[in-house]
Amino acid sequence: MHPFKQQVVVSLLCLQVAIVSPCVLQAAGADLDALRAEANADQDKVLALSAGGRHSEAIKLAEATVARTKRVAGESTVDTSLALTVLADACFKARQFDKAKENFLAASKLTKKTLGPEDRWNSMNLQGLGRIALMEEKYNEALAYLQRALKTVESGPDKDDSYAASTLQYIGYLHVKQGKRPEAVKVYQRALSLAEKSVGKASRLYVGILSDCSKAHYDLDELDLAEAGYLECIGLWTKMGVSKDPILASNQLQLARVYVQLNNNDRAEERLKGAITIYDALPALPTEDHYTALFLLGKVHLRQLKFAEAESITLRARAVAEQNKAVPHSMALIDLQLGDILFAKGNLDKSRKHFEESVSRYESIFGIQSPYLISPLSSLFGLECRSNNLDAAESIGRRILTLAETRGDEGGLNTARSNLCALLAESGKLDEAIQLAELTAAYHCQWWEDILKFGSEEQLESSIRMAYQANLGPKLHSPQFAAREVLRYKGSISSALRERRARALSANRSKKVRLLEQANREALNRLAALHQTGASSNQIKAAHEEAEAAEKALNAELKNGPPLLDLQSVNATSVAAKLPSNSVLVEYFVDHEIPLTGAIKPKKLEGSFAAVVIAPGQEPKMVRLSSNEETATLRHMLTGIVKHPPKDTPKTELDERTKACAQALYTAVVAPLESSFPPGTDTLFLSLDSFLHGVPFAALIDQNGKFLCEKYVLQHLVSGRDLLKKPLPSDGSLTAVCFGNPDYFDLAPKNCARPGRPPLAAATENVYLPQLLGSSVEAEVFGELFSHAGWKTRTLEGTAASEKALRTLGSPRILHLATHGFFLRDADGTIQQNLGPTNSPFADSKFRSGFALAGGSTSFSLWRANQVPAFDNDGIFTAVDASQLDLRNTQLVTLSACETNAGLDMPGMGASSLQQSLLQAGTQHVMTTLWSISDLSTIKFMGEFYVQYLKTQNPVTAMNLNQRQLLRDWAEDHGWHFAIRHAAPFVLTSSQR
């Protein structure tokens, strides 16, 4: 809350309970008692009139009170002094500062005369004089008055902590006005301590100071602290029983600003609607906050592509602004937003008219050199780009850059650089474009690292779209820049979550961290349980907020450690230095190829795959590959014929078609890169993107009939950035655990089922979980191999292969899960339905991927009957559950189950899948499958794999040796289709070399 917008000034509250000694009064008796009662009533009326904006009436009543007090009590009395203070405050609120100052000085003179210069009542007048000087921007004078007021109230015999807190609040605001926000935060924190001690947290004083402190955090870009502060303010208002108050509305508005900054549009919308509801119910309080909230809601709707709602609410903002006689700058902002909305709707002519009028209006208000012109010029710049008027756009872009440089706003300056850089690249002026791109890189890197330190997973997802959407490298034709861009940002969400988890478990095991980590895990489990059981939207929303708060609290405790990703050190050179000799890193990425010109909003992201090739001792190379559509078609052709071979097709024809598909995909995504490999290259590190996660790279075939894994040793990485990580220490224990042939029909889940509406019930209609007798053989082979090698082994089958057993397992060196996997799709085969507390399909898809344990089939049956079993042992283990395991000492998790690599592929963010969640839980390597696997071939594959593993103690080496041998042997003995069908679905992905 702004100090000058408080509807009740603490000093005036003090006046109403003042007890004045009779010895200093010149009149006494019934007349004086009646006068005081009437004066107190009039003071209440003055406060109410001022709060309602009826300033002239408030001043008139206060002047009448002063005159009556002088007549009854005398001119030189404390009563008259207090009446003058009330009048001065009313004048202050009416912005009649000269008159306010005159009356505060008169009141101060009388107080000194009647009670002495150091009496605490005089501090009210000193504070008032300080407030006036503050509004007049006479900061030294203001500070002197406020410090005197503070000293007076703190040094007197009847010390008043609440009034001291109020004075400190103004001193804090003075520091804010001077740009000294860190100093302001310290003063606010001192004021909060005094307010809590004197009047408690559930008080207007405490909430007002906390609101100001939160605003200072917001201005310092400490958005996590700002958010926490505003949420506490709103919670305290609720505790106080206040639902319709302008200060509560202000807190909602300020919290919405935080969410707008974090690109969290849904939460911003919720808070803005709450603020607007309050403002609408208070028509007698015209305030700029009312139309500001409407304006911001229009901005949020524009971001959400709700153009009709955006236009309607922005027009309403303009009407309220006109009614409140808004300053010209506010009107210009509103009109500019209307232009942005029309531009988004495709009405370029009308939007150009709005933009040009906005530029003209801004120039008339601020002058042609004002940085305020950046906003309307940026909109006009975008329109000219979209209209293919590149010369006009370049001229505007250069003007914006000049204005941004004079303002000194690093964020705005880098936005201007980025926009002009993209335009210059598109115009072919690459040298200058690269210079601008280099200037922005460090800023973007630091901005993303700041988000990683405190943002929740939801905020990370929103932000990565901004960090990674530009793909400037390909536009600049700069392999170095493209490599740095992709290495820094691709997969950063999963990397951040994985490293946070590792640090929470290993880097700092203080009691506080352990408790916060436990609270975070419990909150996430509560959210998952409510989600899975179909709880009400309000329950899920509350649990989601609780989980996000717990996540942020843990992150805040860990953020002062070493950088999560240290992105500043990530580039092609640093990564190449970590590559072994004769090896190459291939970073695939989607080049969106969204030009500045052309259609307003393409229905889908068109583009192509590209790759950066990085090798020791050489400059990176960038290679453009086939389009997304072509690559997707080739992938579907190969996986389609492998998973669902046409009936009655002769074996020879089936083999030839399978080989042709594998060769076509090789030609599209591998062959164009090989000329960039140094001579002697024998190892490929592959970091995939988007739907390339579903390609069986090991089984791609070159034109000479060789599998890719026969030509190179393959290692899949989440990102080449992982090569820079230092491995976490392991306890070195040789323990191997296998879950095999769970009893999917175990009735344990049924015993504790209750009514519910599981949102994924319909998606399980075609899920069938028969007993896997072959997995018992697999478990037996596994146990014998590791036992004979001297490992401590444990095998859990039947009802013992339960979710509860897995949750409490700990972190074995090897964890093998031989069971059914699943990825639940909607009836139409998609995952369009939003199931979680956010609008994030990336987050929601984690509830859809998983594997079954004991009782899994029973639980799915219960779901379909609108029953829900106990969450923690229902036999349905999702990616959300997997992310909460403690696998920090686990070298390898093997998911010997069908389609465990399936998930939602999102360019630049990786696949939201079991693989990602298990890596997040701490394991170094995860083996997953691309499609359904058969019992017999899986037993063979897994047995040979573990034989090689026990020889080499290296999962990557074992995977390559085993897959290479089986693909070749099965191709020669059974043909191309059989070999790829049974040996190629297995993929090993690593979080480190």
Helices and strands as residue ranges (DSSP letters): G 3-5, H 10-15, G 22-24, H 30-51, H 55-73, H 78-93, H 97-115, H 121-135, H 139-155, H 161-177, H 181-198, H 204-219, H 223-239, H 246-261, H 265-280, H 288-303, H 307-323, H 328-344, H 348-366, G 371-373, H 374-386, H 390-407, H 410-426, H 430-454, H 457-468, H 472-476, H 479-489, H 492-502, I 503-507, H 511-533, H 537-558, G 567-569, H 572-576, E 583-591, E 608-614, E 621-627, H 628-643, H 651-669, H 671-674, E 683-687, G 690-694, G 697-699, H 708-711, E 713-717, G 720-724, E 735-742, H 748-751, E 754-755, G 762-764, H 773-788, E 792-798, H 803-807, E 814-818, E 821-823, H 841-844, G 845-847, E 849-852, H 856-864, E 867-868, G 871-873, E 876-878, H 879-883, E 892-896, E 903-906, E 910-913, H 914-920, E 925-929, H 935-952, H 955-974, H 976-983, E 986-990
